């Protein structure tokens, strides 16, 4: 199997960040929300785009 060094680096970084927050997703999200709030940078939120004339998918 071929290993991509960039993907391996991302996995290593993800593991390190997860361990920093004791594998608690909620704690990690709160940390980043707090960083965002105190960064002083504007936060952009956009409403989801609605698709007009969307037909339902019928599953058999």
Secondary structure, 3 states (H helix, E strand, C coil): CCCCHHHHHHHHHHHHHHHHCCCCHHHHHHHHHHHHHHCCCCCCCCCCCCCCCCCCCCCC
